[in-house]
Amino acid sequence: MSSFEGKVAVITGAGAGIGRALAIELARRGARLSLLDRDAAALEGAVARCEAHGARVLAHVVDVTDWDEMRAAASAVNSELGGVDSVFAAAGIIHRGSLLDSDVADIEQVMAVNWRGSMYTVKAHLPFVAGSEGGRIVTFSSAFGLVATSKYTAYNSSKFAVRGFSEALRQELAAAGSDVSVTCVFPGGVRTSIVRNGLFAAGENRKAVIRGFEKQVARTDPEKAAVTILSGAERRRARVFVGTDARLVAVLARLLGGHYQDLLPALERLRGRMRPRRR
């Protein structure tokens, strides 16, 4: 029997990617679901998949950066499903480009969705999760929340912020004697549309970046990612690494500390010299 059976789970970003895979897997395990996404059509598709597994589903088209909308969604699920047991703050976007070439509005949007959206999601639902027996909060950082890399300043910043928020909240709840666990997820390359739907600074080769991500980086299926995440959440772990690449980055960060900041640019320069030149 799954520990999620009969429990209420809230998932943001449920219309696609890891959020959608989590929703379907939780439906298979007998959870009742509150699915949130800003894309109404994508959300409708996810709801249909979950209901096909017999799950009771509430759907809310919301913007996770809107505090009033998030509070309303949290109140609705508490009233209609009788509480909240788990929250998966999976909504997120990515941006690529140097700081000099990036539009400030794009940087602010990434921070708003990834950091503020996660905080709003957790804060709005936490009073109800606190009333659940063995409640769970699951947030989503990234391998880029363990080490930073060039041309992802906005994304790195947002994911480091989610990591800090999650670790502080876990300690805060433990110190207060709460039995609510906080698990921060660090995905590596997962086969989702996040880069294809991402934001790009002027001068970036969008097609080449998407092609490189989908062919060389995105190794993990979202369905496999969902199983890994739920396993870690069930065990109430502080960190869950999704994919071999994320685990390797974690080891690199632990062994090298801040020195990785000297190694990565050197590797990038070397890779640039080894690329075949066009004639």
Residue pairs with C-beta under 8 A, 6 or more apart in sequence:
2 29
2 30
2 31
3 134
3 234
4 26
4 29
4 30
4 31
4 85
4 86
4 230
4 234
5 29
5 30
5 31
6 30
6 31
6 32
7 31
7 32
7 85
7 86
7 132
8 31
8 32
8 33
8 34
8 77
8 81
8 82
8 83
8 84
8 85
8 86
8 132
9 26
9 31
9 32
9 33
9 34
9 85
9 86
9 87
9 88
10 33
10 34
10 36
10 73
10 74
10 77
10 84
10 86
10 87
10 88
10 121
10 125
11 19
11 22
11 23
11 26
11 33
11 34
11 35
11 36
11 88
11 90
12 19
12 36
12 37
12 62
12 64
12 88
12 89
12 90
12 91
12 117
12 121
13 19
13 20
13 36
13 37
13 64
13 90
13 91
13 92
14 20
14 22
14 23
14 33
14 35
14 36
14 37
14 43
14 46
14 90
15 35
15 37
15 38
15 39
15 41
15 42
15 43
15 45
15 46
16 37
16 39
16 42
16 46
16 192
16 193
17 90
17 190
17 192
17 193
17 194
17 222
18 90
18 140
18 187
18 190
18 192
18 222
18 225
18 226
18 229
19 37
19 46
19 88
19 90
19 91
20 42
20 46
20 49
20 222
21 222
21 223
21 225
21 226
22 88
22 90
22 226
22 229
22 230
23 33
23 35
23 46
23 49
23 50
24 46
24 49
24 50
24 53
24 223
24 226
25 223
25 226
25 227
25 230
26 33
26 50
26 55
26 230
27 33
27 49
27 50
27 51
27 53
27 54
27 55
27 57
28 53
29 230
30 54
30 55
31 55
31 86
32 55
32 56
32 57
32 81
33 50
33 55
33 56
33 57
33 58
34 57
34 58
34 60
34 73
34 76
34 77
34 81
34 84
35 43
35 46
35 47
35 50
35 57
35 58
35 59
35 60
36 43
36 59
36 60
36 61
36 62
36 64
36 73
36 91
36 121
37 43
37 46
37 61
37 62
37 91
38 61
38 62
38 63
38 64
39 61
40 61
43 59
43 61
44 59
47 57
47 59
50 57
51 57
56 81
58 76
58 77
58 80
58 81
60 73
60 76
62 69
62 70
62 73
63 69
64 70
64 89
64 91
64 113
64 116
64 117
64 118
64 120
64 121
65 112
65 113
65 116
65 117
65 120
66 120
67 120
67 124
70 120
70 121
70 124
71 124
73 124
74 84
74 124
74 125
74 128
77 84
77 125
77 128
78 84
78 128
83 128
83 131
83 132
84 125
84 128
84 129
84 132
84 135
85 129
85 132
85 134
85 135
85 136
86 129
86 135
86 136
86 137
86 138
86 233
87 121
87 122
87 125
87 126
87 129
87 136
87 137
87 138
88 138
88 140
88 229
89 117
89 118
89 121
89 122
89 137
89 138
89 139
89 140
90 140
91 113
91 117
91 118
91 121
92 113
92 114
92 117
92 140
92 158
92 194
93 109
93 110
93 113
93 114
93 194
93 197
93 198
93 199
94 110
94 152
94 155
94 194
94 195
94 198
94 199
95 102
95 106
95 107
95 109
95 110
95 152
95 154
95 155
95 198
95 199
95 200
95 201
96 151
96 152
96 155
96 195
96 198
96 199
96 200
96 201
96 204
96 209
97 106
97 151
97 199
97 200
97 201
97 202
97 203
97 204
98 150
98 151
98 153
98 201
99 153
101 201
101 202
101 203
101 204
102 153
102 154
102 201
103 201
103 202
106 154
106 199
106 201
107 153
107 154
109 199
110 154
110 155
110 157
110 158
110 199
111 154
111 157
111 158
111 161
113 158
114 155
114 158
114 159
114 161
114 162
115 157
115 158
115 161
115 162
115 165
118 139
118 140
118 162
118 165
119 165
122 137
122 139
122 165
122 169
126 137
126 180
129 135
129 136
129 137
129 180
130 178
130 180
132 180
133 179
134 179
134 180
134 181
135 179
135 180
135 181
136 180
136 181
136 183
136 233
136 236
137 166
137 169
137 180
137 181
137 182
137 183
138 182
138 183
138 184
138 185
138 229
138 233
139 162
139 165
139 166
139 182
139 183
139 184
139 185
140 162
140 184
140 185
140 187
141 159
141 160
141 162
141 163
141 166
141 184
141 185
141 186
142 155
142 159
142 186
142 187
143 186
143 187
143 188
143 243
143 245
143 246
143 249
143 250
144 152
144 155
144 156
144 159
145 156
145 159
145 160
145 162
145 163
145 186
146 163
146 186
146 246
146 249
146 250
146 253
147 249
147 252
147 253
147 260
147 264
148 156
148 160
148 261
149 156
149 264
150 264
150 265
150 268
151 201
151 204
162 184
163 184
163 186
166 182
166 183
166 184
167 182
167 184
167 238
169 182
170 181
170 182
170 184
170 238
173 180
173 181
173 182
181 233
181 236
182 238
183 229
183 232
183 233
183 236
183 237
183 238
183 239
183 240
184 238
184 239
184 240
185 229
185 232
185 239
185 240
185 242
186 239
186 240
186 241
186 242
186 246
186 249
186 250
187 220
187 225
187 242
187 243
187 246
188 217
188 219
188 220
188 241
188 242
188 243
188 244
188 245
188 246
188 247
188 249
189 213
189 217
189 218
189 219
189 220
189 243
189 245
190 218
190 220
190 221
190 222
190 225
190 242
190 243
191 214
191 218
191 219
191 220
191 221
191 222
192 218
192 222
195 209
195 210
195 213
195 214
196 210
196 214
200 206
200 209
217 245
219 243
219 244
219 245
220 242
220 243
225 242
225 243
228 240
228 242
229 240
229 242
231 240
232 239
232 240
233 240
239 250
241 247
241 250
252 260
253 260
256 263
